[in-house]
Amino acid sequence: MKNFKIITLGASGAGKTVFLASMFKALSTQKNSSFKLDVEEPDKRKLLNSTYTQILTGDTWPPGTKNISEWTFTCQVQTEDFDKYNACQFTYFDYAGGRLTDIEEDEDLENVVQQADTVLGLLDGQKIYAWLNGSDQLRANVFLSTDLPNILKRMQKLTVPVHFVITKWDVLDQKFTLSQIREKLLTIPAFAQLIKSRGEAGYIVRIIPVSAIGLEFATLQPDGSMKKNPGKIPFPFLLEAPISCVLPDRLQQLHNQKQAQEKQLEQQIQKIDDGNIVVGALVGGLDFLGVGLEGLGLLLELDDTAEIKMARLFTKATSMVTSLVKGGIKGINEKISKGSRKKKETTLKSVKDEQSALIHAMNVFYDFEKDLIDSFPESKLV
């Protein structure tokens, strides 16, 4: 079963712990022929549920994470006959927010960032509010001089999809639009440069507004605290969007990379005299597609001279990679995009194993992604 690694980059108080607990609560029950999330480890499931209970009933908010933690959520599809099938897994790496802003390099954190399939940059909505309306200069300065620069620094060299998730959207709702926040962020040179460079490289960037508690559960107080409103219950807002965009964006990202590699391979046809470059490019492309060095051996004839082997290797491997690119990643993307237009009830009836469960889940992911774009068309930065 495919496991997608997601790391959340966010300073202390950004709401990572509350985000994960509320997301699990909101998606732990399958609704409207969609999917549900499960956590196999009893201790972690209990912790997430108790955290949510504290959100719901406690006088205070749950404490932040003390160390890097791994939270593996299994995406499940339940059929009309109540049979359950696993589709895929998402592992979130949640860590102490203070580690993001430590002056010293954090090797463990850097390694996790580099292994991620998607990176979530959690932007504290309360600090953004303070920045936009000038109500709390200290919070605004922390966001602009510490939180955001440290997030951007760790995103500079990433080629995987990047999602900026604005937490605590309930604080910003009906006061500022996502378009206004987007344009304000783009006035920050480092932010604008990241968007520009990733756009030129074809790397995906989103900005997604979420609220772990909904728009009426708590009210921002003059002292900067969030007071829970009596008689209100949480109605999480768009918590399904970040997890639903992971796989569609990852597939699109892979497709973009394969298109770029295909163009590079075509250009290298004219440079067959430089065998080292050719082999390096081909090995990299085939490794990505799961063929690897062993697959390259199948392309060689043992009784050929070195020159003929190289020519045959180049010709056959180029053709092979091109064929796989056009029929593989692109084909999957087109098939799933087309499938997402079907009603979820139809694909749910076809679920009978892990593969069909993943196809159904992908259709649901694309539906959620479409809902996000329909509601916030400006959320797609690149």
Salt bridges, closest charged atoms under 4 A:
ASP38 OD1 - ARG45 NE 3.85
GLU41 OE1 - LYS44 NZ 3.90
ASP106 OD2 - ARG99 NE 2.64
GLU110 OE2 - ARG154 NE 3.01
ASP117 OD1 - ARG250 NE 3.51
ASP124 OD1 - LYS168 NZ 3.19
ASP136 OD2 - ARG139 NE 3.09
ASP147 OD2 - LYS127 NZ 2.55
GLU183 OE2 - ARG182 NE 3.86
GLU200 OE2 - LYS196 NZ 2.69
GLU216 OE1 - LYS232 NZ 3.62
ASP249 OD2 - HIS163 NE2 2.72
ASP249 OD2 - ARG206 NE 2.65
GLU262 OE2 - LYS326 NZ 3.79
ASP304 OD2 - ARG312 NH1 2.12
GLU369 OE2 - ARG206 NH2 2.50
ASP374 OD2 - LYS370 NZ 2.94
